[in-house]
Amino acid sequence: MSSPFDLPARQPEPSASAAPAVGGHAEDRDTRPQYVLPLVVRLERADPPARTDALETSARAVLTLLADPRVTDADGEWAERVAAWEDARIRKVVRRARGGEWRKAAELPGITVTGESAEVRVFPPIPLDGWPKELAKLQVSGTDLDDPRPPGPAPEGVPVLWLNPALEMSAGKTMAQTGHAAQLAWWELDTPQREKWAADGFPLAVRTAPAPAWPTLTDGRLPVVRDAGFTEIAPGSATVVADLGEHHRPAPRLRRP
């Protein structure tokens, strides 16, 4: 499911002593070359993944790509494309594959991340109209998943990506949204915190927020994903809040207006 979200242009890596630049109007970002981050979820008919596990695995896939040396090294193979993608609109598209489709997708350069039941492969950004044929033919719609049982409370001490309880989104759309929220969380952290999170395997949880808690979660203290509204939901809808928790939150710093 395609899901661009409304976010300022790419922020340089934050540190405790330097405020990240925040800038770039939507109009400016729309005039830049547009890229998309492809994610493919393995969806076999006989054994589909649980919905929450797919949402969490999608988020960890985005983080795994952002932490990869091919992105973080100045001369990394994917660094230039990721920078161009982050300087325009942040688009992610989730497609589904099974059988031979999945095997062909796995042959393309990318990273496969596994959860308890889910497999998600993330690929470096591509031009909006430059999809490889192996990915272009994969279906976007119809990515609907269920949890066999309600997920329990989020584990203590891990970042939680809180879903808006008032919105109904397909699993594919929601996977893109949790990927956005994970990216916002990544931008909030300094280098040592990023390295520790990566070394731990990016533990996180995705849960639907209790309705009474949603106004507090979206009061401006935490990063919020606001969708551009191209599919399924209205423009500007707050979809996911990234709650890093006290153990992951960096030291307070001023942001430029």
Stockholm file with secondary structure:
# STOCKHOLM 1.0

chainA/1-257         MSSPFDLPARQPEPSASAAPAVGGHAEDRDTRPQYVLPLVVRLERADPPARTDALETSARAVLTLLADPRVTDADGEWAERVAAWEDARIRKVVRRARGGEWRKAAELPGITVTGESAEVRVFPPIPLDGWPKELAKLQVSGTDLDDPRPPGPAPEGVPVLWLNPALEMSAGKTMAQTGHAAQLAWWELDTPQREKWAADGFPLAVRTAPAPAWPTLTDGRLPVVRDAGFTEIAPGSATVVADLGEHHRPAPRLRRP
#=GR chainA/1-257 SS CEEEECCCSCCCCCBTTBCCCCCCCHHHHHHSCCEEEEEEEECCSSSCCCHHHHHHHHHHHHHHHHHSHHHHSTTCTTHHHHHHHHHSCEEEEEEEECHHHHHHHHTSSCEEEECSSCEEEECCCEETTCCCHHHHTSBCTTCCCCCSSCCCCCCTTSCEEEECTTCCCCHHHHHHHHHHHHHHHHHHSCHHHHHHHHHTTCCCEEEECCGGGHHHHTSSSSCEEEBCCSSSSCTTCEEEEEECCTTTCCCCCCCCC
#=GC SS_cons         CEEEECCCSCCCCCBTTBCCCCCCCHHHHHHSCCEEEEEEEECCSSSCCCHHHHHHHHHHHHHHHHHSHHHHSTTCTTHHHHHHHHHSCEEEEEEEECHHHHHHHHTSSCEEEECSSCEEEECCCEETTCCCHHHHTSBCTTCCCCCSSCCCCCCTTSCEEEECTTCCCCHHHHHHHHHHHHHHHHHHSCHHHHHHHHHTTCCCEEEECCGGGHHHHTSSSSCEEEBCCSSSSCTTCEEEEEECCTTTCCCCCCCCC
//
